[in-house]
Amino acid sequence: MCGLGLAGLLAATAALSPVAALGGAAAAAVVAVVFVRPVVGTYLVMAVTPLIVGIDRGSVIPVVRPSEAVLLLVEGAVVARWFLLAPARSWRLRLRLSRLDLSILLLAVCASVLPLLWMLARGLTPVRDDLLYTFTLWKYAGLYWLVRATVKTERQVATCLLLSVSVAVVVALVGILQALNLGGVPDLLARFYAPFDDPGLLKLNRASSTIAQPQGFADFVVFNLAIALAWLPRVRRIRPVAPVWLLSGASVLFFFAALASGQFSGFIGLAVGVVVIAAVTPAVRRRAPAFVPLAALGAVALRPVLSRRLAGFEGGAIPVSWEGRLENLRTYFWPPLHRWSNFLLGVRPLPRVPGPSRSGRPFIFIESGHTWLLWTGGV
């Protein structure tokens, strides 16, 4: 009966909107597959998210980002499976929270419920975006619990890592081509992946790729560089076997991609990542000197990126963009943190303020991770 009802609903939807019907059919197929084999849902999230995470909220699907929709769909299927099968197998709901679980739960509460209550206590009314931003850390917590609930064996862990590295290769290639303004890649990204809906930001010789943020792009490729380097010495002992050529080529590609991000935080993360992996992996440590000529080759190949990034330091001064970010923190964000003891409980979930009319910017965002944490949930 449920199948007949679903078929009738899809038929009616197809008559009104073929695209919506196709999306509904795909969602139903995903739910069915995940219900039978939950780990496939985790594989899907890991493979798809890096390719669509940069698509903004509401541009394709109302209210949520496509990456959030995929995550919610998979999580919903896993939860539904548990509730439907638990009575048949006489399962009991047992909450076994580790210290890490409690830390994640406390962090999510302090970044959502607590600042909303503190806003109401100060006589402020949360807006829709405040409510949407309260889901940020809950989303990451849900992803953590999804992986923990579905990935059980070493083989499944290896499959997740292999998917991550393979997709990161695509993202890194797109980012390098974007940073060098080759192949019309910036124009291809402009429709769905323009940061803050400004296509001009895609042509500043800073790779953001499908992540839509240079900082996030740099973090993504550095993490996958660490995975590839750590996996190389053990490539024959882990199933599924990752091809040596894939891990070796991906390591070089991720190194260049981190440089292509044009972010000093990315450069620092790259250095820290290589040093840490070399420190704990003897085989990588023996090959560490190879990164010196690799860095020199990257500096030559990505000269347009590095030249533009270093241009702001001419004359020994810090770049104008850095001065602007610091001034924004001093003007718009730090003063509210010192009022009403907001640094203890946070200001509000929304990490932005309206921009002044003379700036031409609708919003000014917090561009400091530590300030963002204090602004959102306080100490």
N, C-alpha and C positions, 0 to 999 in steps of 0.2 A: 504494500500500500504506500509506504514511504517513497519507494522508487517510482511508482506511478504518479504520485503527487509532485515529486521533484521534476519528472519528465514533463508533466503538464505545465509547471511553473516556467521551466526553461523554454518550452514552446511559446508560451505567451510572451515571455521576455524577448525572444528572438523576433517576434512580429513587431515589437515596438523598437527594439534596439539590438541589432545583430552583434555589435561590439560588446554590449553588456552581457548578452547571452553567451558569447564566447568566453568572456571573463568568468562568468558564473560556472560554466562547464569546466573550465580549467581549475577553478577553486574547488569544485566538487571532486574532481579527479585527485587533486592534492590531498584533500581530506581523506578520501578513500585509501590512498596509498599509505599515508601516515598512520591511519587507523590500523592497518595491517602490519606495517613495519615502521615504528616511530623514528628509528634512527635515520631513515631516509629524509624525514622532515628537517633534521639537523643538517644533513648534507645539503639539502636545498637552500637553507638559510645561509650556510657558509659559502655556497657557490654563487648565489644570486645577489646577496647584500652588497658586496663591493662594487658590483656593476650598476646598481640602481640607488645606492644610498645618497648620492648627490642630487637626486631629483627632489625638488622642493615639495613641501606639503601643499596639497590642493591643486597642483598643476596637472595631475593625472587622475587622482582619486580624491574625492572630497574629504576634507578634514585631516587625513593622515597621509604620510609619505608612503610610496609603494613598498619600500623596505619594511616599514612598520606593519603594513597590511600583510605582507608575507609572514612576518614573525608572529603576528596575532593569529593568522590562519593556522599555522603549524602548532602553536601553543594550544589553541582551542581544540584542535583535533586530538592532541596528546591528552589534554585534561578530560575531554569527552570519553576517550578510550578508557581512561582509568576509572571514571565513574560508572561506565556501562559494564565493565568487566569485573570490577571489584566485588559486587554482590555474588556473581557467579562463582568466584574463586574464594569466597569467604575472606577477602582481604579486609584489613582494618586500617583506618587512617591513623598513621603514627607519624607524628612530627618529630623527627630527629634532627635537630639543628646543631651544626657544629659551630665553633667560634667564628669561622669565616662566614657561615650563614647568618649568624646574629649580627656580625659587623655590617654585612651588606644590607640586612633588613633595617638596622638602625640608621645607616647612612641614607637609605631611601626615605625613611620616615622623616628624618631631620631635613631632607631637601624637598619635602612635599607637604605633609600635614602640618609640621611645626611652623613654617613660614606663613602658611595660610591662616592659621590660628592667630599668629602674631600680627598679621595685617588686620584681621577683624578686631583684635584688641586695641589697635591704634585708630580704629574708626575708618579704615580703608576698605574699599570694596574690590575684591579680585576681579580682573577681567578675564575674558576667554583665554587669552594667551598665557595668563598666569596658570590657569588650570591645565593647559596643554603642556607647559614646561614642567609641571609637577610629575609628569609621567616619564621624564627623561631617565632618571636613575632606576625607576621601576622597570623600564624597558630593558636596561642592561642587566638588572637582577633577574628578570624573566629569561633572558638569553642564557645567563649562567645556569639557572636551574633547569632549563631545557636540555642543555648539554649534559649536565650531571645526571638527569633522569634517563637519557636515551643512549648515551655513549658509554658502553660497558666494557668492551674488550680492547686489547692492544691493537688489533686489526682495525677496529672502528676509529680509534684515535689516529692511526696512521692514515686512514682514508681521509679524515678531516684535515690533517696537515697537508696531504697531497692536494686536496681540493684548494686549500688556502694558497699554496705556492703556485698552482697552475693558474688560478684566477688572477693572482697578483702579477703574474707575468704579463697578462693582457692589460691590466690597469697601468703597470709601469711603462709598457711600450707606448700606450696612449699618452701618458704624462710626458715622456721624453719628447715625443713628436710635437706635443702642444707647446712645451717650453721653447723648442727651437722653431716654432711656427712653420712646421713642415706638413705636407700632405693635406692641407686644409682642415687639420684636426680642430683648431680653435673654433672654426665656423661650424663644424659638425657638433661640437659640444655646446654651442651657444643656445640651442633651443631648450634643452632641459637641464644643463649642468652649469649655467652661468651663476657664479657666486653673487648673492644679493640681487639677482636679475640684472646684472650689469655685464653684458658680453665683452666690454672692454677689458675687464679683469682677466679674461682668458688669453690676452695677448701681451702680458707683462713679463714674459719669459720666466714664469713661475708655474711649475706643473701642479695642477690640481686634479686632472683627469676626471674619472667618474666619481671621485670622492667629493669634488667641488670645493675643497679647501686645501691649500698647499700644506698647512700644518698637519692636517689629518692624513693627507697623501704621504707625507714624509714618515709619519709614525707607522702607517700601514706597511710601507715597503721595508722599513727598518726591522719591524717584527718578523716579516717573512724572510728577510736576509738572515736573521738569527736562526729561524727554523731550518733554512736550507743549509747553513754552515754546520749546525749541530747534527744534521741528519747525514751529511756526506760520509763521515767515518763509519756509520752504522748502516749504510745503504743496503748491504746484502743480508742483514740480520733481521730486518723488519718487513713484515708483509702488510699491505701490498708493497712490492718493491718499487721505489721511486727511481727512475732512470738517472744514472750518474750525470749524463749530459744535461738533463733538465735542471738538476740541483746546481751543477757547476755554472751553467749559463745563466740560471736565475740569480745566483749570487752576484755575478758581475753586473747583470741588468739592474738589480735592486740597488747596488752601490751607486751606479750612475743615476738612477731614478731619485735617490735621496739627495744627490747634488742638484738634480734638475728642479727640485722643489723650491730652491732659492731661499730656504728658510734656515736661519742660524740655529733655531731649535732642532731642525732636521739634521744639520751638520753635527751638532753636539750629540744628538741621539745616535747618529751613525757611528761616531767615534766610540761612544760608550758601548753600543751594541757589539761592535767588533772586539773591543778590549775584553768585555765580560765573557763572550763566547770563547775567545782565545784563552782566557784564564781558566775556564772550567773544562775545556776540550783540548787535550794535548795535540791531537792531529791538526786542529785549526791553528793552534799556537805555532806549530812548526811552519805553517804556510802564511803566517801573519805578515812577514816581510813583503809578500807579493802585493799587499794592499798599497804599498808606497808607490810603485810605478803605476798601479791601477788608479790611484788618486791623481797622479800627474796626467795620465791619459784622459781621465774624466775632466780635469781642468781645461785641457785643450779642446776636447770634443764639445764641452758645454760652456765654452768661453762666453757666448752671448748672455747666458744666464748669470754667471759669476760676475762678469763685468758690470752688468746693470745692477746687481745686488750690492756690489762694493762701491759703486759710484757715490753713494750717499756719505761715504766716509772720507771724501776728499777734504783736505784741509784739517784733518784730525777731529772733526766734529761728528756727533752722532747723527744718523739720518733724520731727515725732517719727519718721516713717518713715525719714527720712535718718539720724537719729541711730541708729536700729535697724540699718540697713544697715552703717553705719560700725562700730558695736559688734560686729556679726557678723564683719566682716573682721578686726578687732583680736583677737577671741576665738578664732575657729575656723579662719581661713585664713592670716593672716599669720604666726603662730607656726610652723606646719609648714613654711612656705616658707623659714624661717631655720634649720631643722634639717637636717643631712646635706647642706648646700649644695643643697637642693631647688630653690632659685630658679634654679639653672643647668640642671637636667635635668627639673624638674617633680615634682609630688607623685604624681599619678595621673590617668588620663583622666576619672574620675567627678567632675564639678564640684559636688559637694554633700557634706554630712556629716549624720549623724543629728541631728535636733533634740532638745533636752533635753525630758524628760517634762513639765516644768512649762509649756513653751511651747505644748503641744498641736499642734505642727507635726511631722510625721514627718521632714521634711528641711529643712535650711537650705542655700539655693543661693548660689553666688557671684553677686553683683550688681555686679560691676565687670569691665569688659572686659579691662583690663590685668592684673588679678589672675588672671582666668580663663586668659589666655594663659600666664602664668608657672606657674600651678598645673598646667595640662595638659601643657606641653612645655618650660617653663623658658626661659631666655634663648636 
